[in-house]
Structure formats: structure tokens, C-alpha cells
Amino acid sequence: MICFPNAKINLGLHVVEKRKDGFHNIETCFYPIPLKDALEIVPATEFSFTQVGLTMNSSPSDNLVIKALNLFKKRYDVPDLSVYLKKVIPFGAGLGGGSADAAFMLKLLNAYTSQNLNEEELEKMAVEIGADCPFFIRNTPVIATGIGNIFDSIGLSLKGYTLYIIKPNLSVSTKDAYASVKPHKPNVSLHEILQNPVKEWKEALKNDFEPGIFQKYPVIAEIKAYMYAQGAVYAAMSGSGSAVFGLFEKDVDLTYPDCFIWKGLL
């Protein structure tokens, strides 16, 4: 069985307050995009895990796909499998690739073992892996609050826009991103801002991580400025970075040295 875990972008991100447990409450919009990994499981006489594509500087046991498998095996019988993962979604980019792989692994195992778990049950398992992991179970646009784990559906479509992702050869740690932000409650809710035409988002739709990250990594700010210079109607860093995305009404060809670049039609 094979599936294709997709990435997401964050449309706006407000860091609302720091919690007593040390985490932060946020407000953001998760929007699925067609940049995809490939994940396959096949019957085997003993377990094996093979990863190709982008190289990750971590051991297989730390891979979220394996964590999802082990979590599922704690609850249900799973026969020996060979697991194959092709990484296309860059990591440390704010695109949710690892969380997507884990969530799709849960869905794949659910189908493979005929457990017939519903989406709510799968989401409860996914949250044990990561706060944004449950988003990829339903995989539809949502306003995410809390630590990014409370979802409210939003009827938002960017169909027809050309999406560019440009990621420089660097990763931004979530810890560093939060260290440079002063939490505050926004004057206008994200849901209200997103009701406006995309052309009006540039001034109103903000990512609170950007000022601190741009200061530390100027190239990310330069990429955002480049996208606007090339005609983007909206551009922003996704999540805590380091990827920047741009929405274009017309097809364009972008280049940027020493960067991962992806282009797709929404």
C-alpha cells in the first residue's frame, strides 16, 4: 500500500500567549498543498525501514513515521512490514513534512490492518506525536488554536493560484523562533482577515515569527521581497520557517541560488 503525504503552509501566525506549561497558544491557518512525499508499506518476514530522497540528519528511530508505527503497534497487532519513505518535502522548513508522514502512516496502518478507526480516533493518536500532526488526518483548511492542536474548519480555497516554495539551505529551530517573539493578542482575528480578498492580505496577514527570524537570517527576508518583486499577490514565511511561499495569479518562473524551489498549481 502506498500513499503520498502532502505538506502545508501557514496563512498567518499569531503567537497569542505563553502558557504555564511553557508552550505557547497560537492562532494560524493550516492550508494543505500538493508538495508530497511518498510512503509505502509492504508485507515482510521482518521489519525494515528504507528512506531515500532528501537526507535527514537523524536516526531512523527518531523518524516520525517509525514513531507512528510504534504508537499504532502499542494498541493493535501489526504484522512485520517493510517501510519505504521518499522524502521530497524539506525539513526544518515550517511545511509540516514530518507530521504529514506520521499522520499518513497512521491512516495507512488503519487501512492495512482493517481497524476501521474513524478520523476522530486517528486524531487522538496523532496528537501524541505532535501538535500539528492531527491536521493531516482530515487534511482540509483549518484555523488552528491552542498549541496548534485545536481545529476549526474554514471555507477557504486558493484554487487557481500558482504556489512557489523557496527554502534556503538552513533550518530554523522552533525554540529559536519562539525566543524572538513577544506574545500578544491580535486586534483582528485571523478568521476575519482571511475573509478578505487575497490581494488585501499583504498588509493585514502577518506571521509573528518573521521579524525575529528575518533579523537572524536575512536571506529569508530577501526571498520574501524577491517574491513580491516577481509579482506575488501574497508572500510569507511558513510557520517558524525557513521556507517562504508566494501566491501568484499568473504562471511565473522563479530562480534563487542555493535554494530548494518547488512550484505547483493550487
C-alpha positions in Angstrom: 0.0 0.0 0.0 1.3 3.4 -0.9 0.2 7.0 -0.1 1.6 10.5 -0.7 1.8 12.7 2.4 1.4 16.3 1.5 2.9 19.5 3.0 1.0 22.5 4.4 1.6 26.2 4.6 0.6 28.6 7.4 -1.5 31.5 6.3 -0.7 34.0 9.1 0.5 33.1 12.6 -0.2 34.9 15.8 1.7 33.9 19.0 -1.1 34.8 21.4 0.3 34.0 24.9 2.8 31.8 26.8 1.2 29.0 28.8 2.0 27.9 32.3 3.4 24.6 30.8 6.0 26.5 28.8 4.2 26.1 25.5 2.5 28.9 23.5 -1.0 29.4 22.4 -1.2 30.4 18.8 -3.6 31.3 16.0 -2.8 30.2 12.5 -4.4 28.7 9.4 -3.1 25.4 8.1 -3.6 25.0 4.4 -2.7 21.7 2.6 -0.6 22.0 -0.6 0.4 19.4 -3.2 4.1 19.1 -2.4 4.3 15.5 -1.5 6.5 12.7 0.0 5.8 9.0 -0.9 5.2 6.4 1.8 4.8 2.7 1.1 4.3 -0.4 3.3 4.6 -4.0 2.1 4.4 -7.4 3.8 7.8 -8.7 5.0 9.3 -11.5 7.1 11.0 -9.0 9.3 10.8 -5.2 9.8 12.8 -2.9 7.7 12.8 0.9 7.0 14.3 2.5 3.9 14.5 6.2 3.3 15.5 7.8 0.0 15.4 11.4 -1.4 16.3 14.2 1.0 18.9 13.2 3.6 17.9 13.7 7.2 20.4 14.1 10.0 18.7 11.8 12.4 18.5 8.1 13.2 15.6 6.0 11.8 14.2 5.6 15.3 13.7 9.3 15.5 11.7 9.4 12.3 8.1 10.3 12.9 7.0 7.5 10.6 8.5 5.0 12.9 7.1 6.7 15.9 3.7 6.5 14.3 4.2 2.8 13.6 5.3 2.1 17.2 2.3 4.1 18.6 -0.1 2.1 16.4 1.6 -1.2 17.4 1.0 -0.4 21.1 -2.7 -0.6 20.5 -3.2 -3.1 17.6 -1.5 -6.1 16.1 0.6 -5.1 13.1 2.5 -7.8 11.1 6.1 -7.3 10.0 6.4 -4.7 7.3 9.0 -3.1 5.1 8.5 0.6 5.1 9.7 2.9 2.3 9.8 6.7 2.6 10.8 9.0 -0.2 11.5 12.5 1.3 10.7 15.4 -1.0 9.3 17.9 1.5 12.2 19.7 3.1 12.6 19.5 6.8 13.1 22.5 9.2 11.0 24.5 6.7 7.7 25.1 8.5 5.9 22.8 6.0 4.9 20.0 8.3 6.5 17.2 6.3 7.4 15.0 9.3 4.0 15.4 10.8 2.3 14.6 7.5 4.4 11.4 7.1 3.3 10.3 10.6 -0.4 11.1 10.1 -0.4 9.3 6.8 1.3 6.3 8.3 -1.5 6.1 10.9 -4.1 6.2 8.1 -2.1 3.7 6.1 -1.9 1.2 9.0 -5.6 1.8 9.8 -6.5 0.6 6.3 -3.9 -2.1 6.2 -5.0 -3.8 9.4 -8.7 -3.1 8.8 -9.2 -1.4 12.2 -11.7 1.0 10.7 -10.8 3.7 13.1 -12.6 7.0 12.4 -11.0 10.3 11.9 -11.5 11.4 15.5 -9.8 8.3 16.8 -6.9 8.8 14.5 -6.6 12.4 15.5 -6.3 11.4 19.2 -3.5 9.1 18.3 -1.8 11.7 16.1 -1.7 14.4 18.8 0.6 12.1 20.8 3.2 12.5 18.0 3.0 16.3 17.5 0.6 19.2 17.9 0.1 19.8 14.1 0.1 16.1 13.3 -3.7 15.7 13.7 -4.3 18.3 11.0 -3.1 15.9 8.3 -5.8 13.3 9.2 -8.6 15.3 7.7 -6.2 17.4 5.6 -8.5 20.3 4.9 -8.0 24.1 5.7 -8.5 24.9 9.3 -7.9 27.7 11.8 -5.6 26.1 14.5 -5.6 27.5 18.0 -4.3 26.2 21.4 -0.7 24.9 20.7 -1.8 24.3 17.2 -4.0 21.3 18.0 -7.5 22.7 18.2 -9.1 23.0 14.8 -11.9 25.0 13.3 -12.8 24.3 9.7 -12.7 27.3 7.4 -14.2 27.5 3.9 -11.1 28.8 2.2 -10.0 28.0 -1.3 -6.8 29.2 -3.1 -7.7 27.2 -6.2 -6.2 28.6 -9.4 -3.2 30.3 -7.7 0.3 29.3 -8.6 2.3 28.5 -5.4 6.0 28.8 -5.1 8.0 27.5 -2.2 11.6 28.7 -1.8 13.7 27.3 1.1 17.3 28.4 1.7 19.9 25.9 2.8 19.2 26.4 6.5 16.8 25.3 9.2 15.1 27.3 11.9 14.5 25.6 15.2 11.1 26.1 16.8 12.8 27.0 20.1 14.8 29.8 18.5 11.7 31.1 16.7 9.7 31.4 19.9 12.6 33.0 21.7 12.4 36.1 19.5 8.6 36.6 19.8 6.7 38.7 22.4 3.3 37.1 22.7 0.3 39.4 22.1 -3.4 39.1 21.3 -4.2 40.4 17.8 -6.7 43.2 17.3 -8.3 41.4 14.4 -8.8 37.6 14.3 -7.2 35.5 11.7 -10.6 34.2 10.6 -11.7 37.8 9.9 -8.6 38.7 8.0 -8.8 35.6 5.8 -12.3 36.6 4.6 -10.8 39.5 2.7 -9.5 39.1 -0.9 -6.0 37.7 -1.2 -4.8 41.0 -2.6 -5.5 42.6 0.7 -3.6 40.1 2.8 -0.2 41.7 2.4 -0.8 44.4 5.0 -3.0 42.5 7.4 -2.0 38.9 7.4 1.2 38.6 9.5 3.5 35.8 10.8 4.7 36.9 14.2 7.9 34.8 13.7 9.1 36.8 10.8 10.7 39.9 12.4 13.0 37.9 14.7 13.8 35.2 12.1 14.5 37.8 9.4 16.9 39.6 11.7 18.8 36.4 12.3 18.6 35.0 8.8 18.4 38.0 6.3 18.2 35.6 3.3 14.7 34.6 4.3 13.6 38.2 4.3 15.3 38.7 0.9 13.4 35.7 -0.6 10.1 37.2 0.5 11.0 40.5 -1.0 12.1 38.7 -4.2 8.7 37.0 -4.5 6.8 40.3 -4.2 9.2 41.8 -6.8 8.3 39.0 -9.1 4.5 39.7 -8.8 3.3 37.6 -5.8 -0.1 38.8 -4.5 0.9 37.4 -1.1 4.2 36.0 0.3 5.2 34.9 3.8 7.4 32.6 5.8 5.5 29.4 6.6 5.2 28.6 10.3 8.6 29.1 12.1 10.4 28.8 8.7 12.7 28.6 6.9 10.6 28.1 3.8 8.9 31.1 2.1 5.8 30.7 -0.1 4.3 33.0 -2.6 0.9 33.1 -4.3 0.8 34.2 -7.9 -2.2 34.9 -10.1 -0.1 34.2 -13.2 2.4 31.5 -14.1 5.9 32.7 -13.4 9.4 31.2 -13.5 11.4 31.9 -10.3 15.1 31.1 -9.6 17.1 31.7 -6.5 20.7 30.4 -5.9 21.4 27.5 -3.5 17.7 27.0 -2.6 15.1 24.3 -2.7 12.5 25.5 -5.1 9.0 24.0 -5.8 6.2 25.2 -8.0 2.6 23.9 -8.1 -0.9 24.8 -9.0 -3.4 25.0 -6.2 
